[in-house]
Amino acid sequence: MLNIFSIDNGRLAGVAPEAFDAPDAATLRPIWVDLEDPSAEDKAWVEAHFGLAIPEDAVDDDLEESARFYEEDDGQLHIRSDFLRLDEEGASRNVRVAFILHRKVLFSVRKEELPVFRLLRMRARRTPAFIDDAKDVLLKLYDADAEYSADALEGIYDALNAISARVLKEQVTDEEAGEVLTAIAREEDLNGRIRRNVMDTRRALSFMMRSRMLTAEQFEDSRQILRDIDSLDSHTAFLFDKINFLMDATVGFININQNKIIKIFSVASVALLPPTLIASVYGMNFAHMPELQQPWGYPFALGLMVLSVAAPFIYFKRKGWLR
């Protein structure tokens, strides 16, 4: 899919590709060409009208880190950044986007639609003077990405509060603990992706600031985005601590439940030792054992064994060890 945008009365406006073949095509001033899962025809069209060849590996995830941020001799600026995407099912992932700044036009290449891009288009169409040039588009995308990450962190905090309410109650069953561990692992994974995402955004902004391509106002906007990212870093660290606490607490409850089971077996083993000893004594094959010849010998042995079982249980109950 090929989307072309220009500035019309201070707002972002779409431009049909057919307009570039019209007689007045020279008057068009596009600032952003967005390619979503582009076909070979889309790439050929861009090369024919803008003189830019889109690399085949533009959005490959296995691209070398050193090749993600660089500037060519002709002034082309290449940036590969990761953007966060949250699905309705709760799954999260980082989507690679390639940016190429060529002749004052920003080209973005991605494999799928992203909420950040949709949010930027909506704001730029509604707000006058929201975007002035191609570099503004890139900065506003990073700003929207930081805002999207902040919203996701708020969602993680709310989810962890709900998990805390389940964990910090009087009794947690093993089944509930398993569900809690699954939920904690999901939030930990999302928190890690957000941390990686904002780190990638920081690197991209730092590269743009070092390249001296920004105006004074854009440079200050970049510094403000970096300050926002620093606050997000602190919040992700806080959430990691909260996740570790809940993980340790849940595992602790699981260990307590297991210890209760082991305690039952331990008490039963100790309580059954005396009657086992009594039965062993009367099972000896000695010639002179007076009780064996008495009519009350058998009920006496049974009563003695019952008493030896009851006595430890009464003692353990008074000590509170059977709770």
C-alpha positions in Angstrom: 0.0 0.0 0.0 1.3 3.4 -1.0 0.3 6.6 0.8 1.6 10.0 -0.1 1.1 13.1 2.1 1.7 16.8 1.7 0.9 19.9 3.7 -2.4 21.7 2.7 -3.4 24.8 4.7 -1.1 23.7 7.6 -2.7 20.2 7.8 -1.5 16.8 6.6 -3.4 15.9 3.4 -3.2 12.8 1.2 -2.1 12.9 -2.4 -3.1 10.4 -5.0 -0.3 8.8 -6.9 -2.1 9.7 -10.2 -1.5 13.4 -9.4 2.2 12.9 -10.1 1.5 12.1 -13.7 -0.7 15.2 -14.2 0.6 18.3 -16.0 0.9 20.3 -12.8 2.8 17.6 -11.0 5.7 20.0 -10.5 3.7 22.0 -8.1 3.3 19.1 -5.7 5.3 19.2 -2.5 5.1 15.9 -0.8 6.8 15.5 2.6 6.0 11.9 3.5 5.6 8.7 1.5 4.4 5.8 3.6 4.8 2.3 2.2 2.9 -0.4 4.1 3.9 -3.9 3.0 4.9 -2.5 -0.4 4.8 -4.5 -3.6 7.4 -4.5 -6.4 5.1 -2.1 -8.3 5.0 0.3 -5.4 8.8 0.3 -5.1 9.2 0.8 -8.8 6.8 3.7 -8.7 8.8 5.4 -5.9 12.0 4.9 -7.8 10.6 6.3 -11.0 9.1 9.4 -9.4 11.5 10.2 -6.6 14.7 8.5 -7.8 15.0 6.4 -4.6 15.6 2.6 -4.7 14.0 1.0 -1.6 16.4 -1.7 -0.3 15.1 -5.2 -0.3 16.3 -5.8 3.3 14.9 -2.4 4.5 12.8 -4.0 7.3 14.7 -7.2 8.0 15.0 -8.0 11.7 18.4 -9.6 11.2 19.9 -6.4 10.0 23.3 -5.5 11.6 23.0 -3.0 14.4 25.7 -0.9 12.8 23.6 -0.5 9.6 20.5 0.8 11.3 21.6 4.4 11.6 23.8 6.0 8.9 24.0 8.9 6.4 25.1 8.4 2.8 27.4 10.7 0.8 24.4 12.2 -1.1 22.7 13.3 2.1 20.3 10.4 2.4 19.5 9.6 6.0 18.7 6.0 6.9 17.1 5.0 10.2 15.7 1.6 11.2 13.5 1.8 14.3 11.3 -0.6 16.3 7.7 0.4 17.1 5.5 -1.2 19.8 2.3 -2.9 18.8 -0.3 -4.3 21.2 -2.9 -6.7 19.7 -6.5 -7.0 21.0 -5.7 -10.5 22.2 -3.1 -9.0 24.6 0.0 -10.1 22.6 2.8 -7.6 22.1 5.6 -7.3 19.6 8.1 -4.8 18.2 7.7 -4.0 14.5 10.7 -2.8 12.5 10.2 0.4 10.4 12.7 1.8 7.9 13.0 5.5 7.4 14.8 7.2 4.5 15.1 11.0 4.4 15.7 11.8 0.7 15.4 15.3 -0.9 13.3 16.6 2.0 10.8 13.8 1.7 10.5 11.1 4.4 10.0 7.5 3.2 8.7 5.0 5.7 8.7 1.3 4.9 6.9 -1.2 7.2 5.1 -4.6 6.9 1.9 -3.8 8.8 -0.2 -1.0 10.1 0.9 0.5 13.5 -1.2 2.5 16.0 1.4 5.2 16.2 1.2 5.9 12.5 -2.6 6.0 12.6 -2.5 8.4 15.6 -0.1 10.7 13.8 -2.2 10.9 10.7 -5.3 11.7 12.7 -3.6 14.5 14.7 -1.8 16.0 11.7 -5.1 16.2 9.8 -7.0 17.9 12.6 -4.4 20.2 14.1 -3.1 23.2 12.1 0.7 23.6 11.9 1.2 20.3 13.7 3.8 19.3 11.0 5.9 21.6 8.8 8.3 19.3 7.0 9.6 15.7 6.7 11.8 15.9 9.8 8.7 16.9 11.8 6.9 13.8 10.7 9.8 11.6 12.0 10.0 13.5 15.3 6.2 13.4 15.8 6.2 9.6 15.1 8.8 9.1 17.9 6.9 11.4 20.2 3.7 9.4 19.5 5.6 6.2 20.1 6.8 7.4 23.5 3.2 8.3 24.4 1.9 4.9 23.2 4.6 3.2 25.4 3.5 5.3 28.4 -0.1 4.2 27.9 1.1 0.6 27.7 3.0 1.1 31.0 -0.1 2.4 32.7 -1.9 -0.7 31.5 0.9 -2.9 33.0 0.6 -1.1 36.3 -3.2 -1.6 36.4 -2.7 -5.3 35.6 -0.1 -5.7 38.3 -2.5 -4.0 40.8 -5.1 -6.6 39.9 -2.6 -9.4 40.3 -1.5 -8.0 43.7 -5.1 -8.2 44.9 -5.1 -11.9 44.0 -1.7 -12.7 45.5 -1.9 -10.7 48.8 -5.1 -12.4 50.1 -5.2 -14.9 52.9 -5.2 -18.1 50.8 -3.8 -18.7 47.4 -4.3 -22.1 45.8 -1.8 -23.7 43.5 -4.2 -23.3 40.6 -4.5 -19.6 41.3 -0.8 -19.3 41.7 -0.2 -20.8 38.3 -2.6 -18.3 36.7 -0.9 -15.5 38.5 2.6 -16.6 37.3 1.3 -16.7 33.8 -0.1 -13.2 34.1 3.1 -11.9 35.6 5.2 -13.4 32.9 3.0 -11.7 30.2 3.4 -8.3 31.9 7.1 -8.8 32.3 7.5 -9.6 28.6 5.5 -6.5 27.6 7.6 -4.3 30.0 10.8 -5.7 28.5 9.5 -4.9 25.0 8.7 -1.3 26.0 12.1 -0.8 27.6 13.7 -2.1 24.4 11.5 0.1 22.3 12.3 3.3 24.2 16.0 2.5 24.1 15.8 2.1 20.3 13.9 5.5 20.1 16.6 7.2 22.2 19.3 5.9 19.9 17.4 7.2 16.8 16.9 10.6 18.3 20.5 10.9 19.4 21.6 10.0 15.9 19.3 12.7 14.4 20.7 15.3 16.9 24.3 14.4 16.1 23.7 14.6 12.4 22.9 18.4 12.8 19.9 18.0 10.4 17.4 19.6 12.9 16.4 23.1 13.3 16.7 24.8 16.8 13.0 24.1 17.5 13.2 20.5 16.3 16.4 20.0 18.4 14.5 21.2 21.5 11.6 18.9 20.6 14.1 16.0 20.5 15.5 16.9 23.9 11.9 16.9 25.3 11.2 13.5 23.8 14.4 12.2 25.4 13.4 13.6 28.8 10.0 11.8 28.4 11.9 8.6 27.5 14.1 9.0 30.7 10.9 9.1 32.8 9.7 6.0 31.0 12.9 4.2 31.8 12.5 5.0 35.5 8.9 3.6 35.4 9.9 0.4 33.6 12.6 -0.1 36.3 9.9 0.4 39.0 7.6 -2.1 37.2 10.4 -4.7 37.0 10.8 -4.4 40.8 7.1 -4.8 41.3 7.0 -7.8 39.0 9.9 -9.4 40.9 8.2 -8.8 44.2 4.9 -10.4 43.0 6.9 -13.3 41.4 8.7 -14.0 44.7 5.5 -13.7 46.7 3.6 -16.1 44.4 6.4 -18.6 44.5 6.5 -18.2 48.3 2.8 -19.1 48.5 3.4 -22.2 46.3 6.2 -23.3 48.7 3.9 -22.7 51.7 1.2 -24.9 50.1 3.8 -27.6 49.4 5.2 -27.4 52.9 1.7 -27.9 54.3 1.4 -31.2 52.3 4.9 -32.2 53.5 3.9 -31.4 57.0 0.9 -33.7 56.9 3.1 -36.6 55.7 5.7 -35.8 58.4 3.0 -35.7 61.2 1.5 -39.0 59.9 5.0 -40.6 59.8 5.8 -39.5 63.4 2.4 -40.6 64.7 2.7 -44.0 63.2 6.1 -44.8 64.6 5.0 -45.8 68.1 2.3 -48.3 67.0 4.9 -49.7 64.5 7.3 -50.2 67.4 4.7 -51.9 69.5 3.7 -54.2 66.7 7.3 -55.0 66.1 7.9 -55.9 69.8 4.9 -58.3 70.0 5.9 -59.8 66.6 9.2 -61.1 68.1 9.4 -64.9 68.3 10.6 -65.2 71.9 9.5 -68.2 74.0 8.6 -66.2 77.1 6.3 -63.3 76.4 3.6 -63.4 79.1 1.1 -61.1 77.3 0.8 -63.6 74.4 -0.7 -66.2 76.7 -3.3 -64.0 78.3 -6.8 -63.6 76.9 -6.5 -59.8 77.2 -3.1 -59.7 75.4 -4.5 -58.9 71.9 -6.9 -56.1 72.9 -4.2 -54.8 75.2 -1.8 -54.5 72.3 -4.4 -52.9 70.1 -5.4 -50.4 72.8 -1.7 -49.5 73.4 -1.2 -48.9 69.7 -4.3 -46.6 69.5 -3.1 -44.7 72.5 0.4 -44.3 71.0 -1.2 -42.8 67.8 -3.6 -40.5 69.7 -1.0 -39.1 72.1 1.2 -37.5 69.4 -1.8 -36.1 67.5 -3.1 -34.5 70.7 0.4 -33.1 71.4 0.7 -31.7 67.8 -2.7 -30.2 67.9 -1.9 -28.3 71.2 1.3 -27.0 69.6 -0.7 -25.8 66.6 1.3 -27.9 64.1 -1.8 -29.4 62.4 -3.1 -26.1 61.1 
